[in-house]
Amino acid sequence: MGSSVRELAGATPATRDRYVDLLRVASLGAVVLGHWLMAAVTPDGVGNLLAVVPALQPLTWLLQVMPVFFFVGGFSHALSYRSLLRKRPQGSEDSVYSAFLRARLQRLLRPTMVFVLVWGAAALLVQLLGGGGGLTGVTLRMVTQPLWFIGIYLAMVAFTPPLLRLHERYGWGAFAGLAGAAVAVDVLRFAAGVPYVEFLNFAFVWLAVHQLGFLRADGRIRLRRAALLAGGGLIAATALVAFGPYPLSMVGMPGEKVSNMAPPTLALLAHGLWLVGAVELLRAPAARLLERPRVWRTVVAANGVAMTAFLWHLTAMFGVYGALLALDVDLPEPASAAWWAQVPLRLALAAALTAALVAAFRTFERPAASAPVQGHGPLAALGATLCLLGVLGLSMVGFNGLLDGRTALLIAIPVSAPAAVAMTLGGWLLVERAGRGTP
């Protein structure tokens, strides 16, 4: 792998925006580290460190960096779709759209499908043998939770062409329209008490951040606007939390009546704005750092396995805790001095086990060979929709209770794990067929 990474790094064109690659890796890495740190596991169960020590919740304003990943996604999707349009100037819109979906979703869904199938088979075996209690049951329920991010990202890919057209026509106005819709949703939710309207902000909040990536692709977020985004977003987020109905934590907390994450709120959008502005202000010094060959090779290597590491990092974390419990290693009270002293060991073990899982599954993150594309846009859109619903459903229901018919509400529809897996796999097959022009 070392030689291939060196070759890839050496072949990087001068026009490539290396900073975007760094942001992609750094944002996923921050999420992994945050999950490892927040887990408060004891022999009695699994809790959240931020609930045990509420004074640590301001740290989520630094560690909740998913908006940066979606911002980077918008940048990359704009470049990818425009590149396909240039390569197929005479091609049909169906052809370009299906090719775009397949190309963008390959490195996202191939490792996800493997993760789902491996965990699904393991969960079924465990429950057939009568297991599924204690930490094992918690693991089966929680290990799929990060898949919500995959589902939201799928929607962003699917909506890229129409939203890119809106961007090209209205520029900042398209972003303002999505942000304004997010404001309207929260007004209807909190002031008027309209039921279920809050779920619309899964689209409006994240797509607004995604739209900023389009502006970045066109060079329309320069230093002055980046400073305005950072300052304005931070002030707005602070005011909304201080005077509005929004909690301090920018990640979900157990038992809270209002979460900034599920569904997203206006406070999370403001948080995303300040993060986007902040990372843009750091672009110039980071670009100079990335000119160093060793630094750039590290970023290239990390990008090649980032999605695999993200998918399996909770597996590694629960594996470490399970091993510690099996070996009768004392798990101190969360947030105690002994607990903090044990943190470096737990992080090192989780990182080592994640690396082993990456070594086992990284081959599935490599994109498959491209195929001649005739295109079938509606089939591709249907496949992406099924994948989105399946992945989101699985993130909510988990793998525990496979044999008991356990369900979770996806907005207002009960979804079981087998149904979610079937939708995910079926949708992926449709995307693959559409991308090869075989409806």
ABEGO torsion letter per residue (X at the ends): XAAAAAAAAAABBAABBAAAAAAAAAAAAAAAAAAAAABBBBAAEBBBAAAABAAAAAAAAAABAAAAAAAAAAAAAAAAAAAAAAABAABBAAAAAAAAAAAAAAAAAAAAAAAAAAAAAAAAAAAAAGBGBEAAAAAAAAAAAAAAAAAAAAAAAAAAAAAAAAAAAAEAAAAAAAAAAAAAAAAAAAAAGBBGAAAAAAAAAAAAAAAAAAAAAAGABBAAAAAAAAAAAAAAAAAAAAABABBABABBBBGBABBAAOBBBAAAAAAAAAAAAAAAAAAAAAAAAAABAAAAAAAAAAAAAAAAAAAAAAAAAAAAAAAAAAAGBBBBBBGBAAAAAAAAAAAAAAAAAAAAAAAAAAAAABBBBBBBBAEBAAAAAAAAAAAAAAAAAAAAAEABGAAAGBBBBBGABBBBAAAAAAAAAAAAAAAAAAAAGBX
